[in-house]
Amino acid sequence: MKMQIKGILFDFDGTIANTIDLIIATFEHTCREVLGFTPEREKIVATFGLPLPEAMIALSGKPELVETMRDAYREYNNAHHDDMIRPIPGVKETLEQLKAQGIKLAVVTSKKPPMLRRGLDCLQLTQYFDATVALGDTKESKPHPEPMLTACAKLGSSDTTPAKIVAVFKNLELPQPKNH
């Protein structure tokens, strides 16, 4: 018996939207302003997908500077977001085809809800998604499974159980089964 996919969960940054240049420029600005240096690009990229405070600690090594860094990050990101966010080629057409097939779609991200909505609106993709799960919508954040399970529940039918859902994420490390 062939299983039919009933829903797809997408990450936002790097999967739905090309925000790489925006994120790197924002971290470079933040580190230069707050820490007095600019980390190597590879160090910034290694933090992609982490909640913002964890990424800032990874780059600075100073948990006590997270609030100051977060303020600088948000100010720069807010000012440059709409000019620097780019569509990933083929995404809009793919979403249109998936919706035409009746597949339910959700975004699961470490972004805060207002920035997720803003990004989807900038790229004119809001109408394709049946549900979103953003930072703060669940107790745990990615890569913990709770946000993805919450997205499955938000898709709202017995057809969208995790066994009938596909997740499209980049650099997501899933827990490995324990050997017995």
MARBA-3410 file (N, C-alpha, C, O; in Angstrom, 1 decimal):
180
0.8,-1.2,0.0,0.0,0.0,0.0,0.9,1.2,0.0,1.8,1.4,0.8 ~ 0.6,2.1,-0.9,1.4,3.4,-1.1,0.9,4.4,-0.1,-0.4,4.7,-0.1 ~ 1.8,5.1,0.7,1.3,6.1,1.6,1.2,7.4,0.8,2.1,7.8,0.0 ~ 0.2,8.2,1.0,0.0,9.5,0.4,0.4,10.5,1.4,-0.1,10.5,2.5 ~ 1.2,11.5,1.0,1.6,12.6,1.9,0.4,13.5,2.0,-0.2,13.9,1.0
0.1,13.9,3.3,-1.0,14.7,3.6,-0.6,16.1,4.0,-1.4,17.1,3.9 ~ 0.7,16.3,4.4,1.2,17.6,4.8,2.7,17.7,4.7,3.4,16.7,4.7 ~ 3.1,18.9,4.6,4.6,19.2,4.5,4.9,20.3,5.5,4.2,21.4,5.5 ~ 5.9,20.1,6.3,6.4,21.2,7.2,7.7,21.8,6.6,8.6,21.0,6.2 ~ 7.8,23.1,6.5,9.0,23.7,6.0,9.6,24.6,7.0,8.9,25.2,7.8
10.9,24.6,7.0,11.7,25.7,7.7,11.5,26.9,6.9,11.1,26.9,5.8 ~ 11.9,28.1,7.5,11.7,29.3,6.7,13.1,29.8,6.2,13.3,29.8,4.9 ~ 14.0,30.1,7.0,15.3,30.6,6.6,16.1,29.5,5.8,16.4,28.4,6.4 ~ 16.4,29.8,4.6,17.2,28.8,3.8,16.4,27.8,3.1,16.9,27.0,2.3 ~ 15.1,27.7,3.4,14.2,26.7,2.8,13.1,27.4,2.0,12.9,27.0,0.8
12.4,28.3,2.6,11.4,29.1,1.9,12.0,30.4,1.4,11.6,30.9,0.4 ~ 12.8,31.0,2.2,13.4,32.3,1.9,14.9,32.3,2.0,15.5,31.6,2.8 ~ 15.5,33.0,1.1,17.0,33.2,1.1,17.2,34.4,2.0,17.1,35.6,1.6 ~ 17.6,34.1,3.3,17.9,35.2,4.2,19.4,35.1,4.7,19.7,35.8,5.6 ~ 20.1,34.4,4.0,21.5,34.2,4.4,22.3,35.5,4.5,22.9,35.8,5.5
22.2,36.3,3.4,22.9,37.6,3.4,22.4,38.5,4.5,23.2,39.2,5.2 ~ 21.1,38.5,4.8,20.5,39.3,5.8,21.0,38.9,7.2,21.4,39.7,8.0 ~ 21.0,37.6,7.4,21.4,37.0,8.7,22.9,37.3,9.0,23.3,37.7,10.1 ~ 23.7,37.0,8.0,25.2,37.3,8.1,25.4,38.7,8.4,26.2,39.1,9.3 ~ 24.9,39.6,7.6,25.1,41.1,7.7,24.6,41.5,9.1,25.3,42.4,9.7
23.5,41.0,9.6,23.0,41.3,10.9,23.9,40.9,12.0,24.2,41.7,12.9 ~ 24.4,39.6,11.9,25.3,39.2,13.0,26.7,40.0,12.9,27.2,40.3,13.9 ~ 27.1,40.2,11.7,28.4,41.0,11.6,28.2,42.4,12.2,29.1,42.8,13.0 ~ 27.1,43.0,11.9,26.9,44.4,12.5,26.8,44.3,14.0,27.4,45.0,14.8 ~ 26.0,43.3,14.5,25.8,43.1,16.0,27.1,42.9,16.7,27.4,43.5,17.7
27.9,42.0,16.2,29.2,41.6,16.8,30.2,42.8,16.7,30.9,43.1,17.7 ~ 30.2,43.5,15.6,31.1,44.7,15.5,30.7,45.8,16.5,31.5,46.4,17.1 ~ 29.4,46.0,16.6,28.9,47.1,17.5,29.1,46.7,19.0,29.5,47.6,19.8 ~ 28.7,45.5,19.3,28.7,45.1,20.7,30.0,44.5,21.2,30.5,44.8,22.3 ~ 30.7,43.7,20.4,31.9,43.0,20.8,33.2,43.6,20.3,34.2,43.3,20.8
33.0,44.4,19.2,34.2,45.1,18.7,35.0,44.3,17.7,36.1,44.6,17.3 ~ 34.4,43.2,17.2,35.0,42.3,16.2,33.9,41.7,15.3,32.8,41.6,15.7 ~ 34.3,41.2,14.1,33.4,40.5,13.2,33.8,39.1,13.2,35.0,38.8,12.7 ~ 33.0,38.1,13.6,33.4,36.7,13.5,33.5,36.3,12.0,32.9,36.9,11.1 ~ 34.2,35.2,11.8,34.3,34.6,10.5,33.0,34.1,10.1,32.1,33.7,10.9
32.7,34.2,8.8,31.4,33.8,8.2,31.1,32.4,8.6,29.9,32.1,8.9 ~ 32.0,31.5,8.6,31.7,30.1,9.0,31.2,29.9,10.4,30.4,29.1,10.7 ~ 31.7,30.8,11.3,31.2,30.7,12.7,29.8,31.2,12.8,29.0,30.7,13.5 ~ 29.5,32.2,12.0,28.1,32.7,11.9,27.2,31.7,11.3,26.1,31.4,11.9 ~ 27.6,31.1,10.2,26.7,30.1,9.5,26.5,28.9,10.5,25.4,28.3,10.4
27.5,28.5,11.3,27.3,27.4,12.2,26.2,27.6,13.3,25.8,26.7,13.9 ~ 25.8,28.9,13.4,24.7,29.2,14.4,23.4,29.2,13.8,22.4,29.3,14.5 ~ 23.3,29.0,12.5,22.0,29.0,11.8,21.1,27.9,12.4,21.5,26.8,12.5 ~ 19.8,28.3,12.6,18.8,27.3,13.2,18.8,27.4,14.7,17.8,26.9,15.3 ~ 19.7,27.9,15.4,19.7,28.0,16.8,18.8,29.2,17.2,18.7,30.2,16.5
18.1,29.1,18.3,17.4,30.3,18.9,18.4,31.4,19.0,19.6,31.2,19.3 ~ 18.0,32.6,18.8,18.9,33.8,18.8,19.8,33.9,20.0,21.0,34.1,19.8 ~ 19.3,33.7,21.2,20.2,33.8,22.4,21.3,32.8,22.4,22.4,33.1,22.7 ~ 21.0,31.6,21.9,22.0,30.5,21.9,23.1,30.9,20.8,24.3,30.7,21.0 ~ 22.6,31.4,19.7,23.6,31.8,18.6,24.5,32.9,19.1,25.7,32.9,18.8
23.9,33.9,19.9,24.7,35.0,20.4,25.8,34.5,21.4,26.9,35.0,21.4 ~ 25.4,33.6,22.2,26.3,33.0,23.2,27.4,32.3,22.5,28.6,32.4,22.8 ~ 27.0,31.5,21.4,28.0,30.8,20.7,29.1,31.7,20.0,30.2,31.4,19.9 ~ 28.6,32.9,19.6,29.5,33.8,18.9,30.3,34.6,19.9,31.5,35.0,19.6 ~ 29.7,35.0,21.0,30.4,35.9,21.9,31.1,35.2,23.1,32.1,35.7,23.6
30.5,34.0,23.5,31.0,33.4,24.7,30.6,34.1,26.0,31.1,33.8,27.1 ~ 29.7,35.1,25.8,29.3,36.0,27.0,27.8,36.1,27.2,27.1,36.9,26.6 ~ 27.2,35.1,28.0,25.8,35.2,28.2,25.3,36.5,28.7,24.1,36.9,28.4 ~ 26.1,37.2,29.4,25.6,38.5,30.0,25.4,39.6,28.9,24.8,40.6,29.2 ~ 25.9,39.4,27.7,25.7,40.3,26.6,24.5,40.0,25.7,24.3,40.7,24.7
23.8,39.0,26.0,22.8,38.5,25.1,21.7,39.6,24.8,21.3,39.9,23.7 ~ 21.3,40.3,25.9,20.2,41.3,25.7,20.7,42.5,24.9,20.0,43.0,24.0 ~ 22.0,42.9,25.1,22.5,44.0,24.3,22.7,43.6,22.9,22.4,44.4,21.9 ~ 23.2,42.4,22.7,23.3,41.9,21.3,22.0,41.7,20.6,21.8,42.0,19.4 ~ 21.0,41.2,21.3,19.7,41.0,20.8,19.1,42.4,20.3,18.5,42.4,19.3
19.3,43.4,21.1,18.8,44.7,20.7,19.4,45.2,19.5,18.7,45.7,18.6 ~ 20.7,45.1,19.4,21.5,45.5,18.2,21.1,44.7,17.0,20.9,45.2,15.9 ~ 20.9,43.4,17.2,20.5,42.5,16.1,19.1,42.9,15.6,18.9,43.0,14.3 ~ 18.2,43.0,16.4,16.8,43.3,16.0,16.7,44.7,15.3,16.0,44.8,14.3 ~ 17.4,45.7,15.8,17.4,47.0,15.2,17.9,46.9,13.8,17.3,47.5,12.8
19.0,46.3,13.6,19.6,46.2,12.2,18.7,45.3,11.3,18.5,45.7,10.2 ~ 18.3,44.2,11.8,17.5,43.3,11.0,16.2,43.9,10.6,15.8,43.8,9.5 ~ 15.6,44.6,11.5,14.3,45.3,11.2,14.5,46.4,10.1,13.6,46.5,9.3 ~ 15.6,47.1,10.2,15.8,48.2,9.2,16.2,47.6,7.8,15.9,48.3,6.8 ~ 16.8,46.4,7.7,17.2,45.9,6.5,16.5,44.7,5.9,16.7,44.3,4.8
15.6,44.2,6.7,14.9,42.9,6.4,14.2,42.9,5.0,14.5,42.1,4.1 ~ 13.4,43.9,4.7,12.6,43.9,3.5,13.5,44.1,2.2,13.1,43.6,1.2 ~ 14.6,44.8,2.4,15.5,45.0,1.2,16.4,43.8,1.0,16.9,43.6,-0.1 ~ 16.6,43.0,2.0,17.6,41.9,1.8,17.0,40.5,1.7,17.7,39.6,1.3 ~ 15.8,40.3,2.1,15.1,39.0,2.0,14.9,38.7,0.5,14.5,39.6,-0.3
15.2,37.5,0.1,15.0,37.1,-1.3,14.3,35.8,-1.4,14.4,34.9,-0.5 ~ 13.5,35.6,-2.5,12.8,34.3,-2.7,13.8,33.3,-3.1,14.8,33.6,-3.8 ~ 13.5,32.0,-2.8,14.3,30.9,-3.3,13.6,30.5,-4.6,12.4,30.3,-4.6 ~ 14.4,30.5,-5.7,13.8,30.2,-7.0,13.0,28.9,-7.0,13.4,27.8,-6.4 ~ 11.8,29.0,-7.5,10.9,27.8,-7.6,10.0,27.5,-6.4,9.1,26.7,-6.5
10.2,28.2,-5.3,9.4,27.9,-4.1,8.0,28.2,-4.3,7.1,27.4,-4.0 ~ 7.7,29.4,-4.8,6.3,29.8,-5.0,5.5,28.9,-5.9,4.4,28.5,-5.6 ~ 6.1,28.5,-7.0,5.5,27.6,-7.9,5.3,26.2,-7.3,4.3,25.5,-7.5 ~ 6.3,25.8,-6.5,6.1,24.5,-5.8,5.0,24.5,-4.8,4.2,23.6,-4.7 ~ 4.9,25.6,-4.1,3.8,25.7,-3.1,2.5,25.7,-3.8,1.5,25.1,-3.3
2.4,26.4,-4.9,1.1,26.4,-5.7,0.7,25.0,-6.1,-0.4,24.7,-6.0 ~ 1.7,24.3,-6.6,1.4,22.9,-7.0,1.0,22.0,-5.8,0.0,21.2,-6.0 ~ 1.6,22.1,-4.7,1.3,21.3,-3.5,-0.1,21.7,-3.0,-0.9,20.8,-2.7 ~ -0.4,23.0,-3.0,-1.8,23.4,-2.6,-2.8,22.8,-3.5,-3.9,22.4,-3.1 ~ -2.5,22.9,-4.8,-3.5,22.4,-5.8,-3.7,20.9,-5.7,-4.8,20.4,-6.1
-2.8,20.2,-5.1,-3.0,18.7,-4.8,-3.6,18.5,-3.5,-3.9,17.3,-3.1 ~ -4.0,19.5,-2.7,-4.7,19.4,-1.5,-3.8,19.0,-0.3,-4.2,18.6,0.8 ~ -2.5,19.2,-0.5,-1.5,19.0,0.6,-1.5,20.2,1.5,-1.4,21.3,1.1 ~ -1.6,19.9,2.9,-1.5,21.0,3.8,-0.1,21.4,4.1,0.8,20.5,4.1 ~ 0.1,22.7,4.3,1.5,23.2,4.4,1.6,24.0,5.7,0.7,24.8,6.1
2.8,23.9,6.4,3.1,24.6,7.6,4.5,25.1,7.6,5.4,24.4,6.9 ~ 4.8,26.2,8.2,6.2,26.7,8.5,6.5,26.4,9.9,5.7,26.8,10.8 ~ 7.7,25.9,10.2,8.2,25.7,11.6,9.5,26.4,11.6,10.4,26.1,10.9 ~ 9.7,27.4,12.5,10.8,28.3,12.5,11.3,28.7,13.9,10.5,28.6,14.8 ~ 12.5,29.2,14.0,13.0,29.8,15.2,12.8,31.3,15.2,13.2,32.0,16.1
12.2,31.8,14.2,11.8,33.3,14.1,10.7,33.5,15.1,9.9,32.7,15.4 ~ 10.6,34.8,15.5,9.4,35.2,16.3,8.2,35.4,15.3,8.5,35.7,14.1 ~ 7.0,35.2,15.8,5.8,35.3,14.9,5.8,36.6,14.0,5.5,36.5,12.8 ~ 6.0,37.8,14.5,5.9,39.0,13.7,6.9,39.0,12.5,6.6,39.4,11.4 ~ 8.1,38.5,12.7,9.1,38.5,11.7,8.8,37.4,10.7,9.1,37.5,9.5
8.2,36.2,11.1,7.8,35.2,10.2,6.7,35.7,9.3,6.8,35.6,8.0 ~ 5.7,36.4,9.8,4.6,37.0,9.0,5.2,38.0,8.0,4.8,38.0,6.9 ~ 6.1,38.8,8.5,6.7,39.9,7.7,7.4,39.2,6.5,7.3,39.7,5.4 ~ 8.2,38.2,6.8,8.9,37.5,5.7,8.0,36.8,4.7,8.2,37.0,3.5 ~ 7.0,36.1,5.2,6.0,35.5,4.3,5.3,36.6,3.4,5.1,36.4,2.2
4.9,37.7,4.1,4.3,38.8,3.3,5.2,39.4,2.3,4.8,39.6,1.2 ~ 6.5,39.6,2.6,7.4,40.2,1.7,7.5,39.3,0.4,7.7,39.9,-0.7 ~ 7.5,38.0,0.6,7.7,37.1,-0.5,6.3,36.7,-1.1,6.3,35.9,-2.1 ~ 5.2,37.2,-0.6,3.9,36.9,-1.1,3.6,35.4,-1.0,3.1,34.8,-2.0 ~ 3.9,34.8,0.1,3.7,33.4,0.3,2.7,33.1,1.4,2.4,31.9,1.6
2.2,34.0,2.1,1.4,33.8,3.3,0.2,32.9,2.9,-0.2,32.0,3.7 ~ -0.4,33.1,1.8,-1.7,32.4,1.5,-1.5,30.9,1.3,-2.5,30.2,1.2 ~ -0.2,30.4,1.1,0.0,29.0,0.9,0.0,28.2,2.1,0.0,26.9,2.1 ~ 0.2,28.8,3.3,0.4,28.1,4.5,-0.9,28.0,5.4,-1.5,29.0,5.7 ~ -1.2,26.7,5.8,-2.3,26.5,6.6,-2.0,26.7,8.1,-2.9,26.9,8.9
-0.7,26.6,8.5,-0.3,26.8,9.9,1.1,27.3,9.9,1.9,27.1,9.0 ~ 1.4,27.9,11.1,2.8,28.3,11.3,3.1,28.0,12.8,2.2,28.1,13.7 ~ 4.4,27.6,13.1,4.8,27.5,14.5,6.1,28.2,14.5,7.1,27.9,13.9 ~ 6.1,29.3,15.4,7.3,30.2,15.5,7.8,30.1,16.9,7.2,29.5,17.8 ~ 8.9,30.8,17.1,9.5,30.9,18.5,8.5,31.4,19.5,7.9,32.4,19.3
8.3,30.7,20.6,7.4,31.0,21.6,6.1,30.4,21.5,5.3,30.4,22.4 ~ 5.8,29.7,20.4,4.5,29.0,20.2,4.6,27.7,21.0,3.5,27.1,21.2 ~ 5.8,27.2,21.3,5.9,25.9,22.0,6.9,26.2,23.1,7.7,27.1,23.1 ~ 6.9,25.3,24.1,7.9,25.4,25.2,9.3,25.1,24.7,10.2,25.9,25.0 ~ 9.5,24.1,23.9,10.8,23.8,23.3,10.9,24.4,21.9,9.9,24.7,21.3
12.1,24.6,21.5,12.3,25.1,20.1,13.2,24.1,19.3,13.7,23.2,19.9 ~ 13.2,24.3,18.0,14.0,23.4,17.1,15.4,23.3,17.7,15.9,24.3,18.2 ~ 16.0,22.2,17.5,15.6,21.0,16.8,14.8,20.0,17.6,14.5,18.9,17.2 ~ 14.3,20.4,18.8,13.4,19.5,19.6,12.2,19.2,18.7,11.7,20.1,18.0 ~ 11.6,18.0,18.8,10.4,17.7,18.0,9.1,18.4,18.3,8.2,18.4,17.5
9.0,19.0,19.5,7.8,19.7,19.9,7.2,20.7,18.8,6.0,20.6,18.5 ~ 8.0,21.6,18.3,7.5,22.5,17.3,6.9,21.7,16.0,5.9,22.1,15.5 ~ 7.6,20.7,15.6,7.1,19.9,14.5,5.8,19.2,14.8,4.9,19.1,14.0 ~ 5.7,18.6,16.0,4.5,17.9,16.4,3.4,18.9,16.5,2.2,18.5,16.2 ~ 3.7,20.1,17.0,2.6,21.1,17.2,2.1,21.5,15.8,0.9,21.7,15.6
3.0,21.6,14.8,2.6,22.0,13.4,1.7,20.9,12.9,0.7,21.2,12.2 ~ 2.0,19.6,13.1,1.1,18.5,12.7,-0.2,18.7,13.3,-1.2,18.6,12.6 ~ -0.3,19.0,14.6,-1.6,19.2,15.2,-2.4,20.4,14.7,-3.6,20.3,14.5 ~ -1.6,21.5,14.4,-2.3,22.7,13.8,-2.8,22.4,12.4,-3.8,23.1,12.0 ~ -2.3,21.5,11.7,-2.8,21.2,10.4,-4.2,20.6,10.4,-4.9,20.6,9.5
-4.5,20.0,11.6,-5.8,19.8,12.0,-6.7,18.7,11.5,-7.9,18.8,11.5 ~ -6.1,17.5,11.1,-7.0,16.4,10.8,-6.3,15.1,11.1,-5.1,15.1,11.3 ~ -7.0,14.0,11.1,-6.4,12.7,11.4,-5.5,12.3,10.2,-4.6,11.5,10.3 ~ -5.7,13.0,9.0,-4.8,12.7,7.9,-3.4,13.4,8.0,-2.5,13.0,7.3 ~ -3.3,14.3,9.0,-2.0,15.0,9.1,-1.3,14.5,10.4,-0.7,15.4,11.1
-1.3,13.3,10.7,-0.5,12.7,11.8,1.0,12.7,11.3,1.2,12.7,10.1 ~ 1.9,12.7,12.3,3.3,12.7,11.9,3.7,11.6,10.9,4.7,11.8,10.1 ~ 3.0,10.5,10.9,3.4,9.4,10.0,3.0,9.8,8.5,3.5,9.1,7.6 ~ 2.2,10.8,8.3,1.8,11.2,6.9,2.3,12.6,6.6,1.8,13.2,5.6 ~ 3.3,13.0,7.3,3.9,14.4,7.1,5.3,14.2,6.7,6.1,13.4,7.1
5.7,15.1,5.8,7.1,15.2,5.4,7.6,16.6,5.9,6.9,17.6,5.8 ~ 8.9,16.6,6.4,9.5,17.8,6.9,10.6,18.2,6.0,11.5,17.3,5.6 ~ 10.7,19.5,5.6,11.7,20.0,4.7,12.5,21.0,5.5,12.1,22.2,5.7 ~ 13.7,20.6,6.0,14.5,21.5,6.8,16.0,21.3,6.3,16.3,20.3,5.7 ~ 16.8,22.3,6.5,18.2,22.2,6.2,18.9,22.1,7.5,18.5,22.7,8.5
20.0,21.4,7.6,20.8,21.3,8.7,20.1,20.9,10.0,20.5,21.3,11.1 ~ 19.1,20.1,9.9,18.3,19.7,11.1,18.9,18.3,11.6,18.8,17.3,10.8 ~ 19.4,18.3,12.8,19.9,17.0,13.3,18.8,16.4,14.1,18.4,16.9,15.2 ~ 18.3,15.3,13.7,17.3,14.5,14.4,17.9,13.6,15.4,19.0,13.1,15.2 ~ 17.3,13.4,16.5,17.8,12.5,17.5,17.9,11.1,16.9,17.0,10.6,16.2
19.0,10.4,17.2,19.2,9.0,16.7,18.7,8.0,17.6,18.7,8.2,18.9 ~ 18.1,7.0,17.1,17.5,5.9,18.0,18.6,5.3,18.8,19.7,5.2,18.4 ~ 18.3,5.0,20.1,19.2,4.3,20.9,19.3,2.9,20.6,18.2,2.2,20.4 ~ 20.5,2.3,20.6,20.6,0.9,20.4,20.3,0.1,21.7,20.7,0.5,22.8 ~ 19.5,-0.9,21.6,19.1,-1.7,22.8,20.0,-2.9,22.9,19.8,-3.7,23.8
END
